[in-house]
Amino acid sequence: MGGGRHGAQFTEFFIADSNEECLRAARSRLEARGANVRTFLGEAEAVVDQVIASLSRSGLHFALLGPFRLGDLPFSVIERLAGVKRTDLLIHVSAMDLKRDLHSYLRTDGPKHLDRFAPQWKQSVDTSQRSELIRVAIFEHWKRLLKQLGTSANECVEAVENSKSAELYWLVFVARHKLAHKLWSEIANVTPQRRLFG
């Protein structure tokens, strides 16, 4: 999108969703504000390569990933996007999902959402400890996986709460370049990470 009253804007928006109605609504809202929009219908894992193939190789890219549940964002999607040059990520990590459904994820016959979100988490997490410590350990394991990609999660993690002060999700900024981390640290409305699992 060209420059306007708010200064330089994104040249193009790529939006993807598995819900066609939500995808149309998001497109309409963006276009109403003058955005140049391309849409991709499908699960993140199914369309990520289509999105990447459509990106400018010389551009600067910013990806906002907002899954409802942890399992809706397989780590493979992050891995693919992190491999694109000059790409920063802002990821919604579902705090509510990790807290509310942890007990079912820990069962051997439970949903495999954590396996998709943070592969091999069971090898590095002691599931005999308190739930709060298990959640911390899973999150730390996920951050180590990001480092293995040559990128890292910023220490300024913002907790987003509902009207009853219950945590819905954490905003996690992920980037390779130190300048990107510096800029995020300066603008983030920071919630100290030690409070995330209180």
ZIBEL-V760296 format. One record per helix or strand. SS is the DSSP state (H for helix, E for strand). FROM is the first residue (numbers start at 0). TO is the last residue. If there is no record, write none. Layout:
ss: [SS & SS]
from: [FROM & FROM]
to: [TO & TO]
This chain:
ss: [E & E & E & H & E & H & E & H & H & E & H & H & H & H & H & E & E & E & H & E & H]
from: [3 & 6 & 12 & 19 & 36 & 43 & 60 & 69 & 74 & 86 & 94 & 101 & 112 & 120 & 130 & 151 & 156 & 166 & 177 & 190 & 192]
to: [3 & 6 & 16 & 31 & 40 & 53 & 64 & 71 & 81 & 92 & 99 & 105 & 116 & 122 & 147 & 152 & 160 & 174 & 186 & 190 & 194]
